[in-house]
Amino acid sequence: MPVIQKLYENTMVGDPPQITVKFNLVGLGPATTWSITPDSLTMHGNGQIQFVLDPASSAGTSFVGFAIKATSPNPNNGTFDNINVVQNGQRMNVNDHDNTPKGGLPMEFDYMISVVNNGTTYYSDPKIINDPPPNMYRAVPAKALETA
């Protein structure tokens, strides 16, 4: 089942904040299971987010990319870039160059993670990358989806 995760920007958590991703293939078919923790992440302004692949993930799994879109309060604010997959695909760093709104208003982002296993790419939420609203988002391989 697709997983839509959320990032909330307001206060700092960790240095840098870390999200653990567990991905498993189910049987011989295309079914997959995802576990992404924490299920939301609160952070502040500019910084780096680290995605770490859980060692209990299916053998041969590695990170490919990341996509994101802002959903509130201002969908035109937020830049996530410099996607850097390291440690043989076991960790992915994403830079956040967002400006947290004045007054400390939290910003919410829907994001998606992609991994590869045995040559097939899997998405935690295919809808974000397959059905973006026309003229609102641009897709860049291994880069963020940003508002135009």
VMD Tcl script that draws the C-alpha trace (Angstrom):
set ca {
  {0.00 0.00 0.00}
  {1.38 3.46 -0.87}
  {2.66 5.54 2.01}
  {2.35 9.32 2.07}
  {4.66 10.74 4.69}
  {4.66 14.25 6.10}
  {7.38 16.66 7.17}
  {6.47 19.49 9.50}
  {8.81 22.49 9.71}
  {8.81 24.50 12.90}
  {11.35 23.45 15.54}
  {14.70 21.67 15.43}
  {14.86 17.95 16.16}
  {18.24 16.24 16.09}
  {21.36 17.23 14.20}
  {20.58 16.28 11.50}
  {17.09 14.80 11.86}
  {16.98 11.13 10.84}
  {14.21 9.04 9.29}
  {14.49 5.24 9.15}
  {12.99 3.46 6.13}
  {12.21 -0.27 6.06}
  {11.26 -1.77 2.69}
  {10.30 -5.39 2.09}
  {9.15 -7.34 -0.94}
  {6.23 -9.65 -0.19}
  {6.39 -13.09 -1.79}
  {7.20 -13.34 -5.49}
  {4.74 -10.69 -6.65}
  {4.96 -6.91 -6.86}
  {3.54 -6.39 -3.35}
  {5.68 -4.40 -0.94}
  {5.57 -3.20 2.64}
  {6.99 0.09 3.88}
  {7.76 1.31 7.37}
  {8.96 4.90 7.70}
  {9.72 6.25 11.18}
  {9.13 8.70 12.56}
  {5.95 9.10 10.54}
  {6.36 12.87 10.75}
  {9.41 14.98 11.40}
  {9.56 18.43 12.90}
  {12.54 20.56 11.98}
  {13.57 24.17 11.52}
  {14.60 26.05 8.40}
  {17.79 25.17 6.59}
  {19.46 21.86 7.29}
  {19.86 18.27 6.22}
  {17.56 15.29 6.61}
  {19.10 11.82 6.67}
  {17.13 8.82 5.45}
  {18.63 5.54 6.71}
  {17.71 2.13 5.26}
  {16.73 -0.30 8.01}
  {19.07 -3.34 7.99}
  {15.95 -5.57 8.15}
  {14.91 -4.39 4.65}
  {14.86 -6.93 1.81}
  {18.36 -7.86 0.65}
  {19.56 -5.85 -2.33}
  {17.50 -2.74 -1.51}
  {19.06 0.70 -1.85}
  {17.84 4.29 -2.00}
  {17.31 5.92 -5.39}
  {15.66 9.26 -4.72}
  {13.26 11.55 -2.97}
  {10.36 13.78 -4.05}
  {8.45 16.36 -2.07}
  {5.72 18.95 -2.37}
  {4.55 21.59 0.10}
  {0.91 21.34 1.10}
  {0.40 24.06 3.74}
  {0.29 26.88 4.65}
  {2.11 28.13 1.53}
  {2.63 25.52 -1.20}
  {5.11 27.82 -2.97}
  {7.62 27.88 -0.11}
  {10.19 25.17 0.35}
  {13.21 23.89 -1.54}
  {14.65 20.44 -0.99}
  {17.65 19.56 -3.12}
  {21.13 18.06 -3.28}
  {19.86 14.51 -2.95}
  {22.95 12.49 -2.08}
  {22.77 8.70 -1.86}
  {25.76 7.34 0.08}
  {27.02 4.19 1.81}
  {26.16 1.94 -1.16}
  {22.57 3.16 -1.15}
  {22.02 2.59 2.55}
  {21.70 6.30 3.40}
  {20.26 9.29 1.57}
  {20.89 12.91 2.55}
  {18.47 15.65 1.50}
  {19.24 19.35 1.99}
  {16.41 21.62 3.09}
  {16.78 25.26 2.08}
  {13.34 26.26 3.22}
  {12.53 29.48 5.02}
  {10.23 28.75 7.92}
  {7.41 31.33 7.83}
  {7.53 34.25 10.26}
  {5.62 33.63 13.44}
  {6.72 30.00 13.58}
  {3.83 28.72 11.50}
  {4.46 25.05 10.72}
  {4.79 24.01 7.10}
  {3.60 20.61 5.97}
  {5.12 18.65 3.09}
  {4.03 15.39 1.49}
  {7.06 13.40 0.44}
  {7.91 10.15 -1.30}
  {10.95 7.90 -1.20}
  {12.14 5.62 -4.00}
  {14.27 2.51 -3.62}
  {15.60 -0.05 -6.07}
  {15.63 -3.81 -5.57}
  {16.84 -6.27 -8.24}
  {16.64 -3.58 -10.92}
  {13.06 -2.52 -10.15}
  {12.28 0.90 -8.67}
  {9.61 1.13 -5.97}
  {7.94 4.28 -4.65}
  {6.54 4.79 -1.16}
  {3.76 6.85 -2.76}
  {3.57 6.57 -6.54}
  {0.73 9.11 -6.70}
  {3.01 12.02 -5.87}
  {5.37 11.29 -8.73}
  {2.86 9.91 -11.25}
  {-0.02 12.35 -10.83}
  {1.35 15.83 -10.07}
  {-1.09 18.67 -10.71}
  {-0.40 20.11 -14.20}
  {2.07 23.00 -14.30}
  {2.60 22.94 -10.55}
  {5.45 20.52 -9.99}
  {8.43 19.40 -11.99}
  {9.99 15.96 -11.70}
  {13.76 15.63 -11.72}
  {15.31 12.16 -11.36}
  {16.98 11.78 -7.96}
  {16.00 15.37 -7.15}
  {13.11 16.94 -5.28}
  {9.72 17.79 -6.73}
  {9.45 21.51 -6.16}
  {6.72 24.02 -6.74}
  {7.33 25.93 -9.95}
}
mol new
graphics top color blue
foreach p $ca { graphics top sphere $p radius 0.5 }
foreach p [lrange $ca 0 end-1] q [lrange $ca 1 end] { graphics top cylinder $p $q radius 0.2 }
display resetview
